[in-house]
């Protein structure tokens, strides 16, 4: 086990922040009872914010960003883990206040780790990443609130992004009819390949709308927020549920109480960062069972550690389709 490893590190600079690839040692890692040899990471929207400094995601300086990683345990003083265990980490402030996944080594609290199901490889775990794990949490929320396939269509906003792509694949396999909302008309074939039955232009939802609209869907997976979420709520059928997990359009919610008090609609907030371990284990177990790995491969591209800073810019600009697996050792 070598002491030296490569990592992306962000630090404060006179003009914003500096993002660079550096060589570090184990002494540069933060406290934790499990050290992991990282195999893969990924690029989520929040990673793009951290890498570019576009939003104050990073709150400890300097820091290794990357809110996800998958790898093998090297050393552990946590009784739940032993060397060789394959593990995945999503969230818990990693890549925000604690050194994250854009490195060949990570040291974290064992309570933050989940053992990977046998059927999910380390690479597939990062093709899923926080985006896919969040999509699974959204689907679980719809199910918990009684939104079954027979209740009607499911709208997925930001459909060509990471959460949207995995949500479509999951929902289609579970028997739901999916309406995909995207601003990229060129991605229609890609989205239909994942299982979307219908494609609508995001402009139908992105402008200010009415308190209530025509009932169009029984449930929603929304990664966009703002007017899009408000309009999605306004057009949700009686008794339906909207799972909200993102803010690509904005953090505001210019809506009214009408969908809630006139149609009994539920707005289910989805937090992936601090979700309790039991829910995480359930989500990863469900992903192992309910996600078509062939569709996952179809939405996934590969990248190297050196590619990550540019990909951070690209994902904020809406130029990234689906999921990215970052090989931190290549």
C-alpha positions in Angstrom: 0.0 0.0 0.0 1.7 3.2 -1.2 1.4 6.4 0.8 1.2 8.6 -2.3 -1.9 9.1 -4.4 -3.3 11.5 -7.1 -6.3 13.7 -6.4 -8.1 16.8 -7.6 -8.0 19.5 -5.0 -9.8 22.8 -4.9 -8.3 25.7 -3.0 -9.1 29.4 -2.6 -7.4 31.8 -4.9 -7.4 35.6 -5.4 -10.0 35.3 -8.2 -12.4 32.7 -6.8 -10.9 29.2 -6.6 -8.1 27.0 -8.0 -8.8 23.5 -9.2 -5.8 21.3 -9.9 -4.5 17.7 -9.9 -2.0 17.1 -7.1 0.0 14.3 -5.4 -0.9 13.8 -1.8 -0.1 11.4 1.0 -2.2 9.5 3.5 -1.5 12.2 6.1 -3.5 14.6 3.9 -6.7 12.6 4.3 -9.2 13.5 7.0 -10.4 11.6 10.1 -12.2 8.3 9.6 -12.1 4.7 10.6 -12.1 3.2 7.1 -9.5 3.8 4.4 -10.7 2.9 0.9 -8.7 2.4 -2.3 -11.0 4.3 -4.7 -11.6 2.7 -8.1 -14.2 5.0 -9.6 -16.1 8.3 -9.0 -18.6 10.2 -11.1 -19.7 13.7 -11.9 -23.0 15.0 -10.5 -24.6 18.4 -10.8 -23.4 19.3 -7.3 -19.9 18.2 -8.3 -20.1 20.7 -11.1 -21.0 23.4 -8.7 -18.1 22.4 -6.4 -15.5 22.1 -9.2 -16.3 25.5 -10.7 -17.2 27.5 -7.6 -20.5 28.4 -9.2 -22.2 27.9 -5.8 -20.7 27.6 -2.3 -20.8 23.8 -2.2 -17.3 23.5 -0.8 -17.1 24.8 2.8 -13.7 23.4 3.9 -10.5 24.6 2.2 -8.5 23.1 0.6 -10.6 20.1 -0.3 -10.8 17.0 -2.6 -14.3 17.3 -4.2 -16.4 14.4 -5.4 -19.6 13.4 -3.6 -19.4 9.8 -4.7 -16.9 7.0 -4.8 -16.7 3.2 -5.1 -13.8 1.0 -4.2 -12.3 -1.6 -1.9 -11.6 -1.3 1.8 -7.8 -1.1 2.5 -7.8 -0.7 6.3 -10.6 -0.6 8.9 -11.1 -0.2 12.6 -14.8 -0.3 12.1 -16.3 -3.7 12.9 -18.7 -3.6 10.0 -15.9 -3.6 7.4 -12.8 -5.6 6.6 -10.1 -5.2 3.9 -11.4 -6.2 0.5 -15.0 -5.3 1.1 -16.5 -3.5 -1.9 -18.2 -0.3 -0.8 -20.0 2.8 -2.1 -20.3 6.2 -0.6 -22.9 8.8 -1.5 -23.2 12.2 0.2 -22.7 12.7 3.9 -21.0 16.0 3.2 -18.1 14.2 1.4 -16.9 16.5 -1.3 -18.3 19.5 0.6 -16.8 19.5 4.1 -14.9 16.2 4.0 -12.4 15.0 1.3 -14.2 13.3 -1.5 -14.0 10.9 -4.3 -11.8 12.6 -6.9 -8.7 10.8 -5.4 -7.1 7.3 -5.4 -7.6 7.1 -1.6 -10.4 8.1 0.8 -10.7 7.9 4.5 -14.2 8.2 5.9 -16.5 7.1 8.7 -17.6 3.5 8.2 -21.2 4.6 9.0 -21.1 6.5 5.7 -20.4 3.4 3.6 -22.7 0.8 2.1 -21.5 -2.6 1.0 -22.2 -3.1 -2.6 -24.6 -5.9 -3.7 -22.8 -8.7 -5.5 -24.5 -7.9 -8.8 -23.3 -4.3 -9.0 -19.7 -3.8 -10.0 -17.7 -0.8 -8.7 -17.9 0.8 -12.1 -21.7 0.2 -12.3 -22.0 1.7 -8.8 -20.5 5.0 -10.1 -22.6 4.8 -13.3 -25.5 4.9 -10.8 -23.8 7.3 -8.3 -25.8 9.8 -6.2 -27.9 10.7 -9.3 -29.1 7.1 -9.7 -29.4 6.4 -6.0 -31.5 9.6 -5.7 -33.7 8.4 -8.6 -34.3 5.2 -6.7 -35.3 7.2 -3.6 -37.8 9.1 -5.7 -39.3 5.9 -7.1 -39.6 4.5 -3.6 -41.4 7.7 -2.5 -43.9 7.3 -5.3 -44.5 3.7 -4.3 -44.8 4.6 -0.6 -47.6 7.1 -1.5 -49.5 4.6 -3.5 -48.6 5.7 -7.0 -48.7 2.4 -8.9 -48.4 1.9 -12.6 -52.2 1.6 -13.0 -52.7 5.1 -11.5 -51.4 6.9 -14.6 -48.3 8.4 -16.3 -45.2 9.5 -14.5 -43.5 12.8 -15.5 -39.7 12.9 -15.3 -38.1 16.4 -15.7 -34.5 17.0 -16.6 -34.9 13.7 -18.3 -31.6 13.5 -20.1 -29.6 14.2 -17.0 -28.3 11.7 -14.5 -31.4 11.5 -12.1 -33.8 11.6 -15.1 -32.0 8.9 -17.1 -31.9 6.4 -14.3 -35.5 7.3 -13.2 -36.8 6.6 -16.7 -35.0 3.2 -16.8 -36.3 2.2 -13.3 -39.8 3.3 -13.9 -40.1 1.7 -17.3 -38.8 -1.7 -15.9 -41.4 -1.4 -13.1 -44.2 -1.0 -15.6 -44.9 2.7 -15.5 -45.6 4.8 -18.6 -43.1 7.6 -18.5 -43.3 11.1 -20.0 -39.9 12.6 -20.3 -39.4 16.4 -20.3 -36.2 17.7 -21.9 -34.8 20.8 -23.5 -32.8 18.7 -25.8 -35.0 17.5 -28.7 -32.0 15.6 -30.1 -32.1 13.2 -27.2 -35.6 11.8 -28.0 -34.2 8.5 -29.3 -31.9 8.2 -26.3 -34.8 8.7 -23.9 -37.1 6.3 -25.7 -34.3 3.8 -25.6 -34.3 4.1 -21.8 -38.0 3.4 -21.8 -39.8 6.8 -22.1 -43.1 6.5 -23.9 -43.6 10.2 -24.7 -41.3 13.2 -24.9 -42.3 16.8 -24.2 -40.4 20.0 -24.5 -39.3 21.5 -21.2 -40.7 24.9 -22.4 -44.2 23.5 -21.7 -43.3 23.6 -18.0 -40.5 26.1 -17.5 -42.5 29.4 -17.7 -44.8 30.8 -15.0 -48.1 28.9 -15.0 -51.5 28.7 -13.5 -52.2 27.5 -9.9 -54.0 24.4 -11.4 -53.8 22.9 -14.8 -55.3 19.9 -16.6 -54.5 16.7 -14.8 -51.9 14.9 -16.8 -49.8 12.5 -14.6 -50.1 10.5 -11.4 -46.6 11.2 -10.2 -43.5 13.2 -11.0 -39.7 12.8 -10.5 -38.5 16.4 -10.6 -34.8 17.4 -10.6 -35.4 20.9 -11.8 -37.4 23.0 -9.3 -38.7 26.5 -9.8 -41.5 27.0 -12.4 -41.0 23.4 -13.7 -41.9 22.0 -10.3 -44.7 24.4 -9.8 -46.3 23.4 -13.2 -45.7 19.7 -12.5 -47.6 20.0 -9.3 -50.4 22.0 -11.0 -50.9 19.2 -13.5 -50.7 16.2 -11.1 -53.8 14.1 -10.8 -55.9 13.8 -7.7 -54.0 12.0 -5.0 -50.8 11.9 -6.9 -47.3 12.4 -5.6 -44.4 14.6 -6.8 -40.9 13.6 -5.7 -38.6 16.7 -5.7 -34.9 16.2 -5.6 -33.2 19.0 -7.5 -32.8 22.7 -8.5 -31.4 22.8 -12.0 -33.8 25.7 -12.9 -33.8 27.3 -9.5 -34.4 26.9 -5.7 -37.6 28.9 -5.7 -41.1 27.4 -5.9 -43.5 29.9 -7.4 -46.6 27.7 -6.7 -49.9 27.9 -4.8 -51.5 25.6 -2.3 -54.2 24.7 -4.9 -52.8 21.2 -5.9 -52.5 20.2 -2.2 -55.9 21.3 -0.9 -58.0 20.8 -4.0 -56.4 17.6 -5.4 -54.7 16.1 -2.4 -51.3 16.1 -4.1 -48.3 15.1 -2.0 -45.0 16.9 -2.4 -42.3 14.5 -1.2 -38.9 16.0 -0.6 -36.0 13.7 -1.4 -32.7 14.1 0.4 -29.9 11.8 -0.6 -27.1 13.5 1.4 -28.1 12.6 4.9 -30.6 9.8 4.3 -30.3 7.2 7.0 -28.3 4.1 6.4 -31.3 1.7 6.4 -32.9 3.7 3.5 -29.6 3.7 1.6 -29.2 -0.1 1.9 -32.8 -0.5 0.7 -32.2 1.8 -2.3 -29.0 -0.1 -3.3 -30.8 -3.4 -2.9 -33.6 -2.2 -5.1 -31.1 -0.9 -7.7 -29.6 -4.3 -7.9 -33.0 -5.8 -8.6 -34.8 -3.1 -10.6 -32.2 -1.4 -12.8 -31.5 -2.8 -16.2 -27.7 -2.7 -16.4 -27.9 -2.8 -20.2 -29.8 0.5 -20.1 -27.4 1.8 -17.5 -24.5 1.1 -19.9 -26.3 2.9 -22.7 -26.5 6.1 -20.6 -22.9 5.9 -19.4 -19.7 7.4 -20.7 -16.1 7.0 -19.3 -13.7 9.7 -18.2 -10.3 10.1 -16.6 -9.4 12.1 -13.5 -7.9 14.8 -15.8 -11.2 15.2 -17.6 -13.2 16.1 -14.5 -12.6 19.9 -14.2 -14.0 20.3 -17.8 -16.9 17.9 -17.1 -17.8 20.1 -14.1 -18.3 23.0 -16.5 -20.1 20.9 -19.0 -22.7 19.5 -16.6 -23.7 23.0 -15.4 -24.1 24.0 -19.1 -26.4 21.1 -19.7 -24.0 19.4 -22.1 -23.7 16.1 -20.2 -26.1 13.3 -21.1 -26.8 10.5 -18.6 -24.0 9.3 -16.4 -20.2 9.5 -16.3 -17.8 6.9 -14.7 -14.5 8.5 -13.7 -11.6 6.1 -13.5 -9.4 7.8 -10.8 -6.5 5.4 -11.4 -6.1 5.9 -15.2 
